[in-house]
Amino acid sequence: MSVRRLAPKEIQPEGFAFTPENTAWAERIIAKYPEGRQASAVISLLWKAQEQGGGWVSEPAIRTIAELLKMPYIRVLEVATFYTMFNLQPVGRYFIQFCGTTPCRLRGAQEIQDVLEERIGHQGHITEDGLFSWLEVECLGACCNAPMVQINDDYYEDLTPENFNRLLDDLAAGRPVKPGPQNGRVASEPQDAVNTLLDPALYDGSVIGSWRKRFEEEEARARAEAETKAAAEKAQAARDAVLPDPAKPATTRPGEQAAQAPAQRVAEGKDPIKPEHKEAASPATAPEAEARKADQKLADEKLADSKAKE
């Protein structure tokens, strides 16, 4: 951040006082704020002091505003040195703020700067006739019409070395000039041709209609998927409702199997189980298996009847 200092003492005026008209204006501005909040008018008063002072704020003007607002002098000085809109050095009658940021540079701002340096000199220099001075500033927000400059309170855009030289000649001669684009276009309309809204899709609603159709299709697809999932869950619940609980074996299989272990039967003084006896006692031929088959058949018949009724 650059350091901003007041102008040297040798060029400071001896004093400053608002004109009667500006004094009345300042009183109206101060009256807008409640008691104890008059300091809120400091920026407005600094701006009016700069306007009255020929485009810059002097040290006596800062002291006058501090007394008027009952503020410490340093507080007003802080505001004046912080905001770059307040010039702390004398400027020309036509103070040119040259935008040198990227959009303007890409559009030929260097050629405009060359004109300034050739006709006026370095930044901060005031021409001998007191008419012109210039300063490079940050983006002024008219990138669509780059390159551009601000002269006093007005923007001059779409500059070229030719029309900018012509603009400076007119200002020097006192001839009227027109702010805004200097190449004939209106505001920020397309530079080569006005082709706005030639595509009907931009205003006939068809683009919005296609968006809406896409959203409706996505919503319908999501709804169908939800309905399919719900139907599947309902069918599964119906099947679960008609199926009986699994039949439990009459004996505990692990214990039964343990009792059939040959070593254990020998230890207990029992004869080993013959293979044909094991087959007869297996789950596939046991009475419990037959009962399970009957239950499954009954459940299938009930499910078939339920579907037929639906």
C-alpha positions as CSV (number, residue, x, y, z in Angstrom):
1,M,0.0,0.0,0.0
2,S,1.4,3.4,-1.0
3,V,2.3,6.0,1.6
4,R,0.2,9.2,1.1
5,R,1.6,12.4,2.5
6,L,0.4,16.0,2.5
7,A,1.8,18.5,0.1
8,P,5.0,20.3,1.2
9,K,4.5,23.3,3.4
10,E,5.8,25.8,0.9
11,I,2.8,25.1,-1.4
12,Q,0.2,24.9,1.3
13,P,-2.2,27.9,1.5
14,E,-2.2,30.0,4.6
15,G,-5.7,29.1,5.6
16,F,-9.0,27.7,4.5
17,A,-12.6,28.6,5.0
18,F,-15.7,27.3,3.3
19,T,-17.6,29.8,1.2
20,P,-21.0,31.0,2.5
21,E,-22.7,28.6,0.1
22,N,-20.6,25.7,1.1
23,T,-20.9,26.5,4.8
24,A,-24.7,26.3,4.5
25,W,-24.3,23.1,2.6
26,A,-22.0,21.6,5.3
27,E,-24.5,22.6,8.0
28,R,-27.3,20.7,6.2
29,I,-25.1,17.6,5.9
30,I,-24.0,17.7,9.6
31,A,-27.7,18.1,10.7
32,K,-28.5,14.7,9.1
33,Y,-26.6,13.0,11.9
34,P,-27.8,12.6,15.6
35,E,-26.0,14.5,18.3
36,G,-22.6,13.0,19.0
37,R,-22.4,11.5,15.5
38,Q,-21.3,14.5,13.5
39,A,-18.0,12.8,12.6
40,S,-20.0,10.7,10.1
41,A,-20.0,13.8,7.8
42,V,-16.2,13.9,7.5
43,I,-16.0,12.3,4.0
44,S,-18.7,14.6,2.6
45,L,-16.9,17.7,4.0
46,L,-13.5,16.6,2.7
47,W,-15.1,16.0,-0.8
48,K,-16.6,19.5,-0.7
49,A,-13.3,21.0,0.5
50,Q,-11.5,19.3,-2.4
51,E,-14.0,20.7,-4.9
52,Q,-13.6,24.2,-3.5
53,G,-9.8,23.9,-3.3
54,G,-9.3,23.3,-7.0
55,G,-9.2,19.5,-6.9
56,W,-7.0,18.8,-3.8
57,V,-7.3,18.8,0.0
58,S,-4.9,21.2,1.8
59,E,-3.7,20.9,5.3
60,P,-5.6,24.0,6.5
61,A,-8.8,22.5,5.1
62,I,-8.3,19.3,7.2
63,R,-7.9,21.5,10.3
64,T,-11.0,23.5,9.5
65,I,-13.1,20.3,9.0
66,A,-11.7,18.9,12.3
67,E,-12.8,22.0,14.2
68,L,-16.2,22.1,12.5
69,L,-16.9,18.4,13.4
70,K,-15.2,18.7,16.8
71,M,-12.9,15.8,15.9
72,P,-9.2,15.4,16.6
73,Y,-7.1,16.6,13.7
74,I,-5.4,13.3,13.4
75,R,-8.7,11.5,12.8
76,V,-9.5,13.7,9.8
77,L,-6.0,13.3,8.5
78,E,-6.3,9.5,8.7
79,V,-9.4,9.6,6.5
80,A,-7.9,12.1,4.0
81,T,-4.7,10.0,3.6
82,F,-6.5,6.6,3.5
83,Y,-8.9,7.3,0.6
84,T,-7.2,7.8,-2.8
85,M,-10.2,9.8,-4.0
86,F,-8.8,12.7,-2.0
87,N,-5.8,14.4,-3.7
88,L,-3.2,15.6,-1.3
89,Q,-1.2,17.5,-3.9
90,P,-2.3,20.2,-6.4
91,V,-3.7,18.9,-9.7
92,G,-4.4,20.5,-13.0
93,R,-7.7,22.0,-14.0
94,Y,-8.4,18.8,-15.9
95,F,-7.2,16.0,-13.6
96,I,-6.9,12.8,-15.6
97,Q,-7.1,9.4,-13.8
98,F,-5.6,6.9,-16.2
99,C,-6.7,3.2,-15.7
100,G,-3.7,1.0,-16.1
101,T,-5.1,-2.4,-15.0
102,T,-5.2,-5.5,-17.0
103,P,-8.4,-5.1,-19.1
104,C,-7.4,-1.7,-20.3
105,R,-3.8,-2.8,-20.9
106,L,-5.1,-5.6,-23.1
107,R,-7.1,-3.1,-25.1
108,G,-4.3,-0.5,-25.8
109,A,-3.9,1.5,-22.6
110,Q,-0.1,1.7,-23.1
111,E,-0.7,3.9,-26.2
112,I,-2.9,6.2,-24.1
113,Q,-0.2,6.4,-21.4
114,D,2.3,7.3,-24.2
115,V,0.1,10.3,-25.2
116,L,-0.1,11.4,-21.5
117,E,3.6,11.3,-21.1
118,E,4.3,13.0,-24.3
119,R,1.7,15.9,-23.9
120,I,1.7,16.3,-20.1
121,G,4.8,14.7,-18.6
122,H,5.3,12.3,-15.8
123,Q,2.6,11.5,-13.2
124,G,1.8,14.3,-10.9
125,H,3.3,17.0,-13.1
126,I,1.1,19.9,-13.9
127,T,1.4,21.6,-17.3
128,E,2.7,25.2,-17.4
129,D,-0.7,26.5,-18.3
130,G,-2.2,24.7,-15.2
131,L,-4.7,22.8,-17.4
132,F,-3.6,19.1,-17.2
133,S,-2.1,16.6,-14.7
134,W,-2.5,12.8,-14.6
135,L,-2.2,9.8,-12.3
136,E,-2.4,6.1,-12.9
137,V,-5.1,4.5,-10.8
138,E,-6.6,1.1,-10.2
139,C,-9.6,-0.3,-12.1
140,L,-12.3,2.3,-12.7
141,G,-14.9,-0.4,-13.6
142,A,-15.5,0.4,-17.2
143,C,-13.7,-2.6,-18.6
144,C,-16.2,-3.2,-21.4
145,N,-15.2,0.2,-22.8
146,A,-11.5,-0.1,-22.3
147,P,-9.2,1.7,-22.6
148,M,-10.6,4.6,-20.7
149,V,-9.7,7.5,-18.4
150,Q,-11.6,9.7,-15.9
151,I,-11.3,13.4,-16.3
152,N,-12.6,15.2,-13.2
153,D,-16.0,13.7,-12.7
154,D,-16.6,12.1,-16.1
155,Y,-15.5,8.9,-17.9
156,Y,-14.1,9.0,-21.4
157,E,-14.0,5.5,-23.0
158,D,-13.1,3.6,-26.1
159,L,-10.0,5.7,-26.5
160,T,-7.4,5.5,-29.2
161,P,-4.4,7.8,-29.6
162,E,-6.2,9.7,-32.3
163,N,-9.5,10.4,-30.4
164,F,-7.7,11.0,-27.1
165,N,-5.4,13.6,-28.6
166,R,-8.5,15.3,-30.1
167,L,-10.2,15.2,-26.7
168,L,-7.2,16.9,-25.1
169,D,-7.2,19.5,-27.8
170,D,-10.8,20.3,-27.3
171,L,-10.4,20.6,-23.5
172,A,-7.4,22.9,-24.0
173,A,-9.3,25.1,-26.4
174,G,-12.4,25.3,-24.2
175,R,-14.6,23.5,-26.7
176,P,-17.4,21.3,-25.4
177,V,-16.7,17.6,-25.1
178,K,-18.9,14.6,-24.8
179,P,-18.2,12.1,-21.9
180,G,-18.6,8.4,-22.5
181,P,-17.5,6.3,-25.5
182,Q,-15.4,8.3,-28.0
183,N,-16.0,5.9,-31.0
184,G,-19.7,6.5,-31.5
185,R,-21.2,3.5,-29.8
186,V,-23.9,4.0,-27.1
187,A,-22.9,3.0,-23.5
188,S,-21.6,-0.6,-23.5
189,E,-23.4,-2.0,-26.5
190,P,-21.5,-4.4,-28.8
191,Q,-18.8,-2.4,-30.6
192,D,-19.2,-3.7,-34.1
193,A,-22.9,-4.4,-34.4
194,V,-26.0,-4.5,-32.3
195,N,-27.1,-8.1,-32.4
196,T,-28.8,-8.3,-29.1
197,L,-31.8,-10.7,-28.8
198,L,-31.6,-11.9,-32.4
199,D,-31.9,-15.5,-31.3
200,P,-35.6,-16.1,-30.4
201,A,-34.6,-18.8,-27.8
202,L,-33.3,-15.9,-25.6
203,Y,-36.8,-14.5,-25.1
204,D,-39.5,-16.9,-26.3
205,G,-39.3,-19.2,-23.3
206,S,-38.1,-22.2,-25.2
207,V,-34.8,-22.4,-23.3
208,I,-36.7,-22.3,-20.0
209,G,-39.1,-24.9,-21.4
210,S,-36.3,-27.4,-22.2
211,W,-34.9,-26.9,-18.7
212,R,-38.4,-27.6,-17.2
213,K,-38.8,-30.7,-19.4
214,R,-35.5,-32.1,-18.2
215,F,-36.4,-31.4,-14.5
216,E,-39.8,-33.1,-15.0
217,E,-38.3,-36.1,-16.6
218,E,-35.8,-36.5,-13.8
219,E,-38.6,-36.1,-11.3
220,A,-40.8,-38.8,-13.1
221,R,-37.9,-41.2,-13.2
222,A,-37.2,-40.8,-9.5
223,R,-40.9,-41.2,-8.7
224,A,-41.0,-44.4,-10.8
225,E,-38.0,-45.9,-9.1
226,A,-39.5,-45.1,-5.7
227,E,-42.8,-46.8,-6.7
228,T,-41.0,-49.9,-8.0
229,K,-39.0,-50.2,-4.7
230,A,-42.1,-49.8,-2.6
231,A,-44.0,-52.5,-4.6
232,A,-41.0,-54.9,-4.2
233,E,-41.0,-54.2,-0.5
234,K,-44.7,-54.8,-0.3
235,A,-44.5,-58.1,-2.1
236,Q,-41.7,-59.3,0.1
237,A,-43.7,-58.3,3.2
238,A,-46.7,-60.4,1.8
239,R,-44.4,-63.4,1.3
240,D,-43.0,-63.1,4.8
241,A,-46.5,-62.9,6.2
242,V,-47.7,-66.3,4.8
243,L,-44.5,-68.2,5.4
244,P,-44.5,-70.2,8.7
245,D,-41.5,-70.0,11.1
246,P,-38.9,-72.7,10.3
247,A,-39.5,-76.0,12.0
248,K,-37.1,-76.7,14.8
249,P,-35.5,-80.2,15.1
250,A,-36.7,-82.4,18.0
251,T,-33.2,-82.7,19.2
252,T,-30.2,-80.5,19.3
253,R,-28.1,-81.4,16.3
254,P,-24.7,-80.5,17.7
255,G,-25.4,-82.5,20.8
256,E,-26.9,-85.4,18.9
257,Q,-23.9,-85.5,16.6
258,A,-21.6,-85.4,19.5
259,A,-23.5,-88.4,21.0
260,Q,-23.0,-90.3,17.7
261,A,-19.3,-89.8,17.8
262,P,-17.7,-93.4,17.8
263,A,-15.1,-92.6,20.5
264,Q,-17.7,-91.3,22.8
265,R,-20.1,-94.2,22.3
266,V,-17.2,-96.7,23.0
267,A,-16.3,-94.8,26.1
268,E,-20.0,-95.0,27.2
269,G,-20.0,-98.8,26.5
270,K,-22.4,-98.4,23.5
271,D,-22.1,-100.0,20.1
272,P,-21.2,-97.7,17.1
273,I,-24.2,-96.5,15.0
274,K,-24.5,-98.4,11.8
275,P,-24.5,-96.4,8.6
276,E,-28.1,-97.5,7.7
277,H,-29.3,-96.2,11.0
278,K,-27.5,-92.8,10.4
279,E,-29.3,-92.5,7.0
280,A,-32.7,-93.2,8.6
281,A,-32.1,-90.5,11.2
282,S,-30.8,-87.9,8.8
283,P,-32.8,-84.6,8.4
284,A,-33.7,-85.5,4.8
285,T,-35.6,-88.6,6.0
286,A,-36.6,-87.5,9.4
287,P,-40.3,-86.7,10.2
288,E,-39.3,-83.1,10.7
289,A,-38.2,-82.8,7.1
290,E,-41.6,-84.1,5.9
291,A,-43.4,-81.6,8.1
292,R,-41.3,-78.8,6.6
293,K,-42.1,-79.8,3.1
294,A,-45.8,-79.8,3.9
295,D,-45.6,-76.4,5.5
296,Q,-43.7,-75.0,2.4
297,K,-46.4,-76.5,0.1
298,L,-49.1,-74.9,2.1
299,A,-47.4,-71.5,2.1
300,D,-46.9,-71.6,-1.7
301,E,-50.6,-72.4,-2.2
302,K,-51.6,-69.4,0.0
303,L,-49.3,-67.1,-1.9
304,A,-50.7,-68.3,-5.2
305,D,-54.3,-67.6,-4.0
306,S,-53.2,-64.1,-2.7
307,K,-51.8,-63.2,-6.1
308,A,-54.9,-64.6,-8.0
309,K,-57.1,-62.3,-5.8
310,E,-54.9,-59.3,-6.6
